Amino acid sequence: MAQKEKTPQPERSHTDESLRSEREHSDREYSKTQSATEEASDASVQTARGMADQLSQEARDIADVKLARSKASPEARESVDRERAHEDAALQGEREASDAEMEAERVEGKRALAALLCLERKETDTRLLLERARSDEGLATRDDFLGMVSHDARTLLAGIALQATLLKRNVAEDEAGRRTVQGLEKIERFTARLNRLLGDLMDVASIEAGKLLVVPVLQDATALVRESAEAFHPLATAQGLSLSVEIRGKDLKAKFDHERVLQVLANLLSNAIKFTKPGGRISIRLESLGHEVHCSVTDTGAGIPSHQLDAVFERFWQAQSRDRRGMGLGLYISKCIVEAHGGRIWAESQPGVGSTFTFTLQGAPTESR
């Protein structure tokens, strides 16, 4: 049985890649700046040397004219040439020594800067690792605490729900009894909502820790869709909504974790019911497209503005800032579950017309169909 686990803490991988890319960019920019500075410095030196050579040559030309006018002997002319050759050799030696010294200074400067940069980056990396270790320790403590609280809270909620169910059986069949039943049913709904909230919080903690585990198995997606529709049909009817299922094709098998994908459909159907007014329609469509199986939930609700279609899958996103019907975790968790299966999820909507949420699952291999 294959198991898929979400890549641990992808945000850290993104941070590391961003840091590496930024350092490479910084190194390239510094290299360009350093090269430009050295080229400008060399150009200035060559310009100065050219001017000095020109002045020296002009002075020699004047001296040659004077020697010619004075009708100096060949021996005197040879002496001047030897002296000039000696001066040229000495000047060339000084320039070569100066160039070598400048190059050595540049090499030493680059070495010192590289060593300093390496030291600073090592210190940054050490601090980053230390901060991550502390963060991991804090998250582990939080997760342990959240797990214990969630377990105890769910146990208490189960007890409350059980007591409400038992009390309903003994209620008198009169007006007071009917009001009591209504109150007990509210208790059951509240405990169910709180239990679901605890489950969402635990899922988010697992996602952040990179421990969202799914076990994909090749199975019939049609049965999953029908199971979801049957589970939510009473709630949709109670809200004055119609709920239909459209299966396009036969033997629509896919690889998925039954309970996890059931959770995705539950989130999508809950939202559709929540934001669709009485008299509206909700439909579930299942079809095979290429190597994927597509599942869509469409409603005739209020719709979502186009600029919010990507934001709906973020943590704690709410359709309205004052909306308190949940914590905005359902779509975020659904997105993580679908991506853990290697699929995609997206939303299409038109305000005032309705919304369609679609996710994909890996279809069965061709030879299995």
Buried (B, 14 or more C-beta within 10 A) or exposed (E): EEEBEBEEBEEBEEEEEEBEEEEEEEEEEEEEEBEEEEEEEEEEBEEEEEEEEEEBEEEEEEEEEEBEEEEBEEEEEEEBEEEEEEEEEEBEEEEEEEEEEBEEEBEEEEEEEEEEBEEEEEEEEEEBEEEEEEEEEEBEEEBEEBEEEBEEBBEEBEEBBEEBEEBBEEBEEEEEEEEBBEBBEEBBEBBEEBBBBBBBBBBBBBBBBBEBEBBBEEBBBBEBBBEBBEEBBEEBEEBEBBBEBEBEEEEBBBBBBBEBBBBBBBBBBBBBBBBBEEEBBBBBBBBBEEEBBBBBBBBBBBBBEEEBBEEBBEBEBEBEEEEEEBBBBBBBBBBBBBBBBBBBBBBBBEEEEBBBBBBBBBBBEEEEE
